[in-house]
C-alpha cells in the first residue's frame, strides 16, 4: 500500500525522474508536473498529499505556485495550510526566506541529498496524517452539531468550543419552544410502520429547519414533536422574537406539507413558547451527555404546548412583553399549570404585524 501521494513539480526530466525513482522505492505514489499550472490543477483535483516544488519553473516561479496553493486551501477548506509543501531551492539563503514567506513548510537544497529528502518527506507526511485525522474529527463534530443547531450557530460554537461545550451549567434568560403534531398517533395506527415513520420525518424535518433558521437549538425530539431553545448555547438578545418567528413559520407552513404517498393528509401543530431564566448546560455522565435547559420556563412551555389547540401558538406574558408590538395576539386569559399554585397569563399569537391579515 502506498505511503502517500507526492507531487513532484520539476521542469527537468532528469531531476524529476531521480526524485520519482527514489520516492517510489520507499512506497510513495508519485505524480509529476513540469509547470506550475499543471501542478495547481492536480492539487485542486485532490490527488496530492505533499508537494515537492522547484523554485524555477517555465510558466510561474515556485513561490507563486506556493501562494496559489495556500489561496486554494483557504477557498476550499476555510483555512491554510493543509497541504505540506517542500520547496527545492538553489541554495542561497534568500531563496529559503522567500520559500517560507510564500507559505512553504520546509525546503531542500540542490543537489538533493537522498537521505535528507526521505527524512523531510516522512516527517511532513506524519504531520499531514495527524492534520487529516483532526480534520475528520472536526467534520464529525460539525455534522453532529448541525443536527441540533444551525450552520451559523455551529460555526460560532466551534470557534470557541471551550466556552460553549464545557460541562456544567449557567443561569441564563432564554426562550423555550415546544411543538408537536396533532392527529399523528391516530394516523400512525392506520399506516405501515415505514409509512408512519416517513410521515413523521417529513414534519420533524420541517420543524428542525425552521427552528435552526432562527438560531434555535433542537435539544430533544419528543416522539411526534420537538423541544428547542433560543439563546442557548449561543446567547441572543432577541431570543423571544426568534422563537416566535420560528413558531409562526412552523404553523404557517406545516399545513402545506404533503407526507409521502398521502396527498390528502394534513396534520396541524400545537406550539407553546415561554421566556425566562433557566439553568442551561450539559447534563449526563462520562458515557452520555445532552445539552438542555432546566427550570420552570421549560415546564411552562411544555404545558402551553399541551393547552394549544391545533394550529395554535400560545405564549406566556413574559414572552409577550419581549415581542410586544411585533405580532398580533389575543388574550386567552389565565391558564392553570399543573404543579403551580399561581395561574399563568397566556396569549395566542396570530401573525407578524407586517403581515396582511387573512380574511374569510
Number of C-alpha atoms within 10 A of each C-alpha: 6 10 14 17 19 24 22 25 28 26 18 12 12 10 15 19 14 12 20 19 13 16 21 15 10 12 13 17 18 20 17 21 19 18 21 26 15 13 22 17 12 15 18 13 8 8 13 20 21 22 25 25 29 28 22 19 19 12 13 13 15 27 24 15 24 25 16 16 26 21 15 19 18 13 11 11 11 10 12 15 18 18 22 22 26 25 28 24 23 17 13 9 10 11 18 20 12 16 26 18 13 19 22 26 15 17 22 20 17 11 11 15 10 12 9 12 18 14 11 14 21 15 10 20 20 11 14 18 13 12 15 15 12 12 14 12 12 13 12 12 13 16 14 12 18 18 16 21 29 22 17 13 23 21 15 14 19 16 11 10 12 10 12 16 14 10 15 12 16 10 13 17 20 28 30 32 33 29 29 26 21 18 14 18 13 9 13 16 10 10 12 10 11 10 16 18 13 15 24 19 14 15 24 21 11 15 25 24 18 21 30 23 17 20 25 30 29 25 17 16 16 12 12 19 21 20 22 27 30 30 23 26 24 17 14 17 12 14 25 29 21 22 28 32 20 24 26 22 15 25 22 14 13 20 15 12 15 16 19 12 10 10 9 8 14 16 21 21 28 24 32 30 31 29 29 18 16 21 19 22 22 20 16 11 9 6 5 8 12 13 21 22 26 15 13 16 24 26 17 25 25 20 21 28 24 16 18 19 16 16 19 20 29 32 30 23 18 19 24 25 11 15 16 13 11 15 19 16 20 12 13 12 12 14 16 15 15 11 7 10 8 11 12 16 16 24 21 21 19 18 20 16 12 9 10 8 11 6 4 3
